[in-house]
Amino acid sequence: MTQHPDLFAALAAPFDPEEVKLRSQAGRQLHYVTARTVMNRRASRNDA
C-alpha cells in the first residue's frame, strides 16, 4: 500500500480542459499535458 494515498489521488484527478493540449501527429490527434502542468499540480499539494 502506498504511503501517500491523498497525493496519488490528487495527481490522478482529471485536468481542467484548458490544461490539456492537442496536437496532430501522423494523422492522429494527441491530447497531453505539459510537464510544467504536472509539476504545478504536485507543488500545489505542498507535500514536497
mmCIF file as gemmi writes it, N, C-alpha and C atoms, coordinates in Angstrom:
data_model
loop_
_atom_site.group_PDB
_atom_site.id
_atom_site.type_symbol
_atom_site.label_atom_id
_atom_site.label_alt_id
_atom_site.label_comp_id
_atom_site.label_asym_id
_atom_site.label_entity_id
_atom_site.label_seq_id
_atom_site.pdbx_PDB_ins_code
_atom_site.Cartn_x
_atom_site.Cartn_y
_atom_site.Cartn_z
_atom_site.occupancy
_atom_site.B_iso_or_equiv
_atom_site.pdbx_formal_charge
_atom_site.auth_seq_id
_atom_site.auth_asym_id
_atom_site.pdbx_PDB_model_num
ATOM 1 N N . MET Axp A 1 ? 0.845 -1.194 0 1 0 ? 1 A 1
ATOM 2 C CA . MET Axp A 1 ? 0 0 0 1 0 ? 1 A 1
ATOM 3 C C . MET Axp A 1 ? 0.878 1.241 0 1 0 ? 1 A 1
ATOM 4 N N . THR Axp A 2 ? 0.41 2.266 -0.633 1 0 ? 2 A 1
ATOM 5 C CA . THR Axp A 2 ? 1.184 3.497 -0.739 1 0 ? 2 A 1
ATOM 6 C C . THR Axp A 2 ? 1.167 4.293 0.561 1 0 ? 2 A 1
ATOM 7 N N . GLN Axp A 3 ? 2.21 5.053 0.77 1 0 ? 3 A 1
ATOM 8 C CA . GLN Axp A 3 ? 2.314 5.868 1.978 1 0 ? 3 A 1
ATOM 9 C C . GLN Axp A 3 ? 1.529 7.176 1.861 1 0 ? 3 A 1
ATOM 10 N N . HIS Axp A 4 ? 1.217 7.593 0.633 1 0 ? 4 A 1
ATOM 11 C CA . HIS Axp A 4 ? 0.588 8.891 0.41 1 0 ? 4 A 1
ATOM 12 C C . HIS Axp A 4 ? -0.617 8.772 -0.527 1 0 ? 4 A 1
ATOM 13 N N . PRO Axp A 5 ? -1.675 8.104 -0.088 1 0 ? 5 A 1
ATOM 14 C CA . PRO Axp A 5 ? -2.82 7.922 -0.991 1 0 ? 5 A 1
ATOM 15 C C . PRO Axp A 5 ? -3.466 9.24 -1.406 1 0 ? 5 A 1
ATOM 16 N N . ASP Axp A 6 ? -3.463 10.252 -0.524 1 0 ? 6 A 1
ATOM 17 C CA . ASP Axp A 6 ? -4.054 11.537 -0.883 1 0 ? 6 A 1
ATOM 18 C C . ASP Axp A 6 ? -3.265 12.236 -1.982 1 0 ? 6 A 1
ATOM 19 N N . LEU Axp A 7 ? -1.949 12.105 -1.955 1 0 ? 7 A 1
ATOM 20 C CA . LEU Axp A 7 ? -1.112 12.691 -3.001 1 0 ? 7 A 1
ATOM 21 C C . LEU Axp A 7 ? -1.379 12.02 -4.339 1 0 ? 7 A 1
ATOM 22 N N . PHE Axp A 8 ? -1.426 10.705 -4.364 1 0 ? 8 A 1
ATOM 23 C CA . PHE Axp A 8 ? -1.686 9.988 -5.61 1 0 ? 8 A 1
ATOM 24 C C . PHE Axp A 8 ? -3.081 10.295 -6.138 1 0 ? 8 A 1
ATOM 25 N N . ALA Axp A 9 ? -4.047 10.448 -5.255 1 0 ? 9 A 1
ATOM 26 C CA . ALA Axp A 9 ? -5.403 10.796 -5.681 1 0 ? 9 A 1
ATOM 27 C C . ALA Axp A 9 ? -5.419 12.185 -6.319 1 0 ? 9 A 1
ATOM 28 N N . ALA Axp A 10 ? -4.687 13.134 -5.744 1 0 ? 10 A 1
ATOM 29 C CA . ALA Axp A 10 ? -4.628 14.491 -6.305 1 0 ? 10 A 1
ATOM 30 C C . ALA Axp A 10 ? -3.948 14.484 -7.667 1 0 ? 10 A 1
ATOM 31 N N . LEU Axp A 11 ? -2.883 13.714 -7.81 1 0 ? 11 A 1
ATOM 32 C CA . LEU Axp A 11 ? -2.175 13.656 -9.088 1 0 ? 11 A 1
ATOM 33 C C . LEU Axp A 11 ? -3.001 12.946 -10.161 1 0 ? 11 A 1
ATOM 34 N N . ALA Axp A 12 ? -3.858 12.024 -9.759 1 0 ? 12 A 1
ATOM 35 C CA . ALA Axp A 12 ? -4.67 11.265 -10.709 1 0 ? 12 A 1
ATOM 36 C C . ALA Axp A 12 ? -5.982 11.954 -11.059 1 0 ? 12 A 1
ATOM 37 N N . ALA Axp A 13 ? -6.298 13.047 -10.384 1 0 ? 13 A 1
ATOM 38 C CA . ALA Axp A 13 ? -7.546 13.76 -10.651 1 0 ? 13 A 1
ATOM 39 C C . ALA Axp A 13 ? -7.559 14.301 -12.08 1 0 ? 13 A 1
ATOM 40 N N . PRO Axp A 14 ? -8.726 14.414 -12.687 1 0 ? 14 A 1
ATOM 41 C CA . PRO Axp A 14 ? -8.798 14.928 -14.06 1 0 ? 14 A 1
ATOM 42 C C . PRO Axp A 14 ? -8.252 16.356 -14.154 1 0 ? 14 A 1
ATOM 43 N N . PHE Axp A 15 ? -7.652 16.667 -15.283 1 0 ? 15 A 1
ATOM 44 C CA . PHE Axp A 15 ? -7.144 18.012 -15.522 1 0 ? 15 A 1
ATOM 45 C C . PHE Axp A 15 ? -8.259 18.872 -16.091 1 0 ? 15 A 1
ATOM 46 N N . ASP Axp A 16 ? -8.173 20.176 -15.855 1 0 ? 16 A 1
ATOM 47 C CA . ASP Axp A 16 ? -9.108 21.107 -16.462 1 0 ? 16 A 1
ATOM 48 C C . ASP Axp A 16 ? -8.92 21.07 -17.977 1 0 ? 16 A 1
ATOM 49 N N . PRO Axp A 17 ? -9.998 21.212 -18.728 1 0 ? 17 A 1
ATOM 50 C CA . PRO Axp A 17 ? -9.874 21.152 -20.191 1 0 ? 17 A 1
ATOM 51 C C . PRO Axp A 17 ? -8.878 22.152 -20.766 1 0 ? 17 A 1
ATOM 52 N N . GLU Axp A 18 ? -8.744 23.333 -20.162 1 0 ? 18 A 1
ATOM 53 C CA . GLU Axp A 18 ? -7.797 24.323 -20.702 1 0 ? 18 A 1
ATOM 54 C C . GLU Axp A 18 ? -6.341 23.938 -20.439 1 0 ? 18 A 1
ATOM 55 N N . GLU Axp A 19 ? -6.101 22.96 -19.557 1 0 ? 19 A 1
ATOM 56 C CA . GLU Axp A 19 ? -4.735 22.49 -19.3 1 0 ? 19 A 1
ATOM 57 C C . GLU Axp A 19 ? -4.318 21.377 -20.271 1 0 ? 19 A 1
ATOM 58 N N . VAL Axp A 20 ? -5.271 20.815 -20.966 1 0 ? 20 A 1
ATOM 59 C CA . VAL Axp A 20 ? -4.99 19.716 -21.897 1 0 ? 20 A 1
ATOM 60 C C . VAL Axp A 20 ? -4.679 20.289 -23.274 1 0 ? 20 A 1
ATOM 61 N N . LYS Axp A 21 ? -3.513 19.965 -23.789 1 0 ? 21 A 1
ATOM 62 C CA . LYS Axp A 21 ? -3.082 20.44 -25.107 1 0 ? 21 A 1
ATOM 63 C C . LYS Axp A 21 ? -3.442 19.398 -26.161 1 0 ? 21 A 1
ATOM 64 N N . LEU Axp A 22 ? -3.468 19.838 -27.41 1 0 ? 22 A 1
ATOM 65 C CA . LEU Axp A 22 ? -3.816 18.963 -28.524 1 0 ? 22 A 1
ATOM 66 C C . LEU Axp A 22 ? -2.828 19.199 -29.649 1 0 ? 22 A 1
ATOM 67 N N . ARG Axp A 23 ? -2.351 18.112 -30.246 1 0 ? 23 A 1
ATOM 68 C CA . ARG Axp A 23 ? -1.511 18.234 -31.433 1 0 ? 23 A 1
ATOM 69 C C . ARG Axp A 23 ? -1.803 17.062 -32.361 1 0 ? 23 A 1
ATOM 70 N N . SER Axp A 24 ? -1.521 17.289 -33.624 1 0 ? 24 A 1
ATOM 71 C CA . SER Axp A 24 ? -1.704 16.24 -34.628 1 0 ? 24 A 1
ATOM 72 C C . SER Axp A 24 ? -0.358 15.648 -34.977 1 0 ? 24 A 1
ATOM 73 N N . GLN Axp A 25 ? -0.326 14.337 -35.071 1 0 ? 25 A 1
ATOM 74 C CA . GLN Axp A 25 ? 0.9 13.634 -35.425 1 0 ? 25 A 1
ATOM 75 C C . GLN Axp A 25 ? 0.515 12.368 -36.177 1 0 ? 25 A 1
ATOM 76 N N . ALA Axp A 26 ? 1.066 12.216 -37.357 1 0 ? 26 A 1
ATOM 77 C CA . ALA Axp A 26 ? 0.815 11.028 -38.179 1 0 ? 26 A 1
ATOM 78 C C . ALA Axp A 26 ? -0.681 10.784 -38.386 1 0 ? 26 A 1
ATOM 79 N N . GLY Axp A 27 ? -1.418 11.876 -38.6 1 0 ? 27 A 1
ATOM 80 C CA . GLY Axp A 27 ? -2.85 11.747 -38.86 1 0 ? 27 A 1
ATOM 81 C C . GLY Axp A 27 ? -3.696 11.463 -37.636 1 0 ? 27 A 1
ATOM 82 N N . ARG Axp A 28 ? -3.116 11.54 -36.461 1 0 ? 28 A 1
ATOM 83 C CA . ARG Axp A 28 ? -3.87 11.293 -35.228 1 0 ? 28 A 1
ATOM 84 C C . ARG Axp A 28 ? -3.845 12.542 -34.361 1 0 ? 28 A 1
ATOM 85 N N . GLN Axp A 29 ? -4.87 12.709 -33.557 1 0 ? 29 A 1
ATOM 86 C CA . GLN Axp A 29 ? -4.897 13.809 -32.61 1 0 ? 29 A 1
ATOM 87 C C . GLN Axp A 29 ? -4.466 13.287 -31.251 1 0 ? 29 A 1
ATOM 88 N N . LEU Axp A 30 ? -3.467 13.94 -30.664 1 0 ? 30 A 1
ATOM 89 C CA . LEU Axp A 30 ? -2.936 13.534 -29.367 1 0 ? 30 A 1
ATOM 90 C C . LEU Axp A 30 ? -3.273 14.584 -28.319 1 0 ? 30 A 1
ATOM 91 N N . HIS Axp A 31 ? -3.831 14.143 -27.21 1 0 ? 31 A 1
ATOM 92 C CA . HIS Axp A 31 ? -4.12 15.022 -26.087 1 0 ? 31 A 1
ATOM 93 C C . HIS Axp A 31 ? -3.051 14.783 -25.028 1 0 ? 31 A 1
ATOM 94 N N . TYR Axp A 32 ? -2.524 15.873 -24.465 1 0 ? 32 A 1
ATOM 95 C CA . TYR Axp A 32 ? -1.46 15.721 -23.482 1 0 ? 32 A 1
ATOM 96 C C . TYR Axp A 32 ? -1.437 16.917 -22.533 1 0 ? 32 A 1
ATOM 97 N N . VAL Axp A 33 ? -0.757 16.767 -21.425 1 0 ? 33 A 1
ATOM 98 C CA . VAL Axp A 33 ? -0.477 17.881 -20.522 1 0 ? 33 A 1
ATOM 99 C C . VAL Axp A 33 ? 1.038 18.05 -20.483 1 0 ? 33 A 1
ATOM 100 N N . THR Axp A 34 ? 1.465 19.258 -20.23 1 0 ? 34 A 1
ATOM 101 C CA . THR Axp A 34 ? 2.896 19.527 -20.193 1 0 ? 34 A 1
ATOM 102 C C . THR Axp A 34 ? 3.483 19.098 -18.848 1 0 ? 34 A 1
ATOM 103 N N . ALA Axp A 35 ? 4.778 18.926 -18.841 1 0 ? 35 A 1
ATOM 104 C CA . ALA Axp A 35 ? 5.469 18.588 -17.59 1 0 ? 35 A 1
ATOM 105 C C . ALA Axp A 35 ? 5.272 19.705 -16.568 1 0 ? 35 A 1
ATOM 106 N N . ARG Axp A 36 ? 5.234 20.949 -17.026 1 0 ? 36 A 1
ATOM 107 C CA . ARG Axp A 36 ? 5.023 22.083 -16.115 1 0 ? 36 A 1
ATOM 108 C C . ARG Axp A 36 ? 3.667 21.979 -15.438 1 0 ? 36 A 1
ATOM 109 N N . THR Axp A 37 ? 2.642 21.562 -16.167 1 0 ? 37 A 1
ATOM 110 C CA . THR Axp A 37 ? 1.315 21.398 -15.58 1 0 ? 37 A 1
ATOM 111 C C . THR Axp A 37 ? 1.341 20.357 -14.469 1 0 ? 37 A 1
ATOM 112 N N . VAL Axp A 38 ? 2.033 19.263 -14.7 1 0 ? 38 A 1
ATOM 113 C CA . VAL Axp A 38 ? 2.145 18.206 -13.689 1 0 ? 38 A 1
ATOM 114 C C . VAL Axp A 38 ? 2.943 18.707 -12.488 1 0 ? 38 A 1
ATOM 115 N N . MET Axp A 39 ? 4.043 19.418 -12.74 1 0 ? 39 A 1
ATOM 116 C CA . MET Axp A 39 ? 4.85 19.959 -11.629 1 0 ? 39 A 1
ATOM 117 C C . MET Axp A 39 ? 4.053 20.961 -10.806 1 0 ? 39 A 1
ATOM 118 N N . ASN Axp A 40 ? 3.238 21.786 -11.466 1 0 ? 40 A 1
ATOM 119 C CA . ASN Axp A 40 ? 2.411 22.75 -10.734 1 0 ? 40 A 1
ATOM 120 C C . ASN Axp A 40 ? 1.384 22.041 -9.856 1 0 ? 40 A 1
ATOM 121 N N . ARG Axp A 41 ? 0.811 20.975 -10.369 1 0 ? 41 A 1
ATOM 122 C CA . ARG Axp A 41 ? -0.152 20.221 -9.569 1 0 ? 41 A 1
ATOM 123 C C . ARG Axp A 41 ? 0.542 19.606 -8.353 1 0 ? 41 A 1
ATOM 124 N N . ARG Axp A 42 ? 1.714 19.054 -8.564 1 0 ? 42 A 1
ATOM 125 C CA . ARG Axp A 42 ? 2.463 18.454 -7.474 1 0 ? 42 A 1
ATOM 126 C C . ARG Axp A 42 ? 2.838 19.504 -6.424 1 0 ? 42 A 1
ATOM 127 N N . ALA Axp A 43 ? 3.281 20.664 -6.887 1 0 ? 43 A 1
ATOM 128 C CA . ALA Axp A 43 ? 3.674 21.744 -5.975 1 0 ? 43 A 1
ATOM 129 C C . ALA Axp A 43 ? 2.484 22.27 -5.189 1 0 ? 43 A 1
ATOM 130 N N . SER Axp A 44 ? 1.305 22.259 -5.794 1 0 ? 44 A 1
ATOM 131 C CA . SER Axp A 44 ? 0.12 22.785 -5.118 1 0 ? 44 A 1
ATOM 132 C C . SER Axp A 44 ? -0.295 21.912 -3.934 1 0 ? 44 A 1
ATOM 133 N N . ARG Axp A 45 ? 0.213 20.679 -3.877 1 0 ? 45 A 1
ATOM 134 C CA . ARG Axp A 45 ? -0.103 19.786 -2.774 1 0 ? 45 A 1
ATOM 135 C C . ARG Axp A 45 ? 0.71 20.103 -1.523 1 0 ? 45 A 1
ATOM 136 N N . ASN Axp A 46 ? 1.807 20.842 -1.665 1 0 ? 46 A 1
ATOM 137 C CA . ASN Axp A 46 ? 2.67 21.22 -0.547 1 0 ? 46 A 1
ATOM 138 C C . ASN Axp A 46 ? 3.163 20.024 0.261 1 0 ? 46 A 1
ATOM 139 N N . ASP Axp A 47 ? 3.34 18.892 -0.389 1 0 ? 47 A 1
ATOM 140 C CA . ASP Axp A 47 ? 3.856 17.691 0.272 1 0 ? 47 A 1
ATOM 141 C C . ASP Axp A 47 ? 5.265 17.37 -0.212 1 0 ? 47 A 1
ATOM 142 N N . ALA Axp A 48 ? 5.991 18.393 -0.592 1 0 ? 48 A 1
ATOM 143 C CA . ALA Axp A 48 ? 7.323 18.184 -1.157 1 0 ? 48 A 1
ATOM 144 C C . ALA Axp A 48 ? 8.166 17.425 -0.192 1 0 ? 48 A 1
